[in-house]
Amino acid sequence: MGGSAASAGAGELKRHLGVFDAVVIGLGSMIGAGVFAALAPAARAAGPGLLIGLALAAVVAYCNATSSARLAARYPRSGGTYVYGRERLGDFWGYLAGWGFVVGKTASCAAMALTVGTYVWPDQAHAVAVATVVALTGVNYVGVQKSAWLTRGIVAVVLAVLAAVVTACLTGGQARVARLDAGAHAAFGGVLQAAGLLFFAFAGYARIATLGEEVRDPRRTVPRAVPLALGITLAVYAAVAVAVLAVLGADGLARTVDPLAEAVRAAGVPGLVPVVRAGAAVAAIGSLLALILGVSRTTLAMARDRHLPHALAAVHPRFGVPHRAESAVGAMVVVLAATADVRGAIGFSSFGVLAYYAIANASAWTLTPAEGRPARIVPIVGAVGCLVLAFALPPASVLWGAAVLVAGAAAYGLRKAVTRV
């Protein structure tokens, strides 16, 4: 199953990606716009317990990543948890994971595109968002290697900007160690809510598993790439969180809408603010590129099983990509980005991602030792952590997320009833 790109059969994707490219794609998904935007709402929820929330999110993410990596090595096909749930738990659970992922992440794509538009040209945010989606869909269309090359450049730029932010904050003379104290006043519910918000930023490692059909030697590559990408991301997020907190404190961070730019301004380096904003736009582009990759591959897997129109299961004979699925996803995102501002209405995406990983952990629990099962504690902590964090999200996010999953379950039941007639 691990063969070369040349060995892919008709209707199969080509295996172009090695460990380095898989790690870079994971980094492009995780070190995206979330690091520029997620810290402020997490600080509003957790206050002085922000770093505790980050640590908790990292523990859950580690468990989910380990479960996902073991499953991806066992089932190196496009679709991620859609495939794992179907193979290990049954058709319905795989479908529910895929449904939540495709619907939630399509809205996330539109939100990320609008984030790019807001940073690049606020007065024409929708037009810039549409142009960005069209351009990135075109990049994805001509092959996953082109996407990996572009992601390399994006990740390098974003890491350089974040390194400049950390350096400016810690050497500007305004940093205070006392501002890092979690203290005894951090509310447990607030810490859980912050962890749920921050977990969403970590969730990009799923992109590596979702691309399992395009990775060389997936039984070795995916289990290596997932923890590497997650570990680098955790180190970056921790460094940025400590630096920003040391300058702004939890209360100051909670009040900002542009936390990294405000931190470098408060550190006495206002000239770095435009660089930070440009870095945020580049990071959002990287996240959007990876999101479109992930959603299109899950769409391909569901179309193969006719849970979505089977025409979307086609693979381009020259470029070896799911070109119809990519085009369909791009078109849906263009419509959303052109007509609606979904940035404030995608709380259900966080809920859906956590439900998706709960199913991944339940699937990993069923693996045998011969199949590479992780230590039993890993899927237990992962599944329980996902459920706890999902229901600790703001009530509106829980309601939207539950509504999306119920709608998906109803559609599944209706399709089954029709096919029996």
Secondary structure as GFF3:
##gff-version 3
##sequence-region A 1 421
A	DSSP	three_ten_helix	5	7	.	.	.	ID=ss1
A	DSSP	alpha_helix	19	30	.	.	.	ID=ss2
A	DSSP	alpha_helix	34	37	.	.	.	ID=ss3
A	DSSP	alpha_helix	39	46	.	.	.	ID=ss4
A	DSSP	three_ten_helix	47	49	.	.	.	ID=ss5
A	DSSP	alpha_helix	50	74	.	.	.	ID=ss6
A	DSSP	alpha_helix	81	88	.	.	.	ID=ss7
A	DSSP	alpha_helix	91	120	.	.	.	ID=ss8
A	DSSP	three_ten_helix	122	124	.	.	.	ID=ss9
A	DSSP	alpha_helix	125	141	.	.	.	ID=ss10
A	DSSP	alpha_helix	144	171	.	.	.	ID=ss11
A	DSSP	three_ten_helix	177	180	.	.	.	ID=ss12
A	DSSP	alpha_helix	188	202	.	.	.	ID=ss13
A	DSSP	three_ten_helix	203	205	.	.	.	ID=ss14
A	DSSP	alpha_helix	206	210	.	.	.	ID=ss15
A	DSSP	three_ten_helix	212	214	.	.	.	ID=ss16
A	DSSP	alpha_helix	218	254	.	.	.	ID=ss17
A	DSSP	alpha_helix	259	266	.	.	.	ID=ss18
A	DSSP	three_ten_helix	270	272	.	.	.	ID=ss19
A	DSSP	alpha_helix	273	304	.	.	.	ID=ss20
A	DSSP	three_ten_helix	310	313	.	.	.	ID=ss21
A	DSSP	alpha_helix	323	339	.	.	.	ID=ss22
A	DSSP	alpha_helix	347	365	.	.	.	ID=ss23
A	DSSP	three_ten_helix	369	371	.	.	.	ID=ss24
A	DSSP	alpha_helix	377	392	.	.	.	ID=ss25
A	DSSP	alpha_helix	395	420	.	.	.	ID=ss26
###
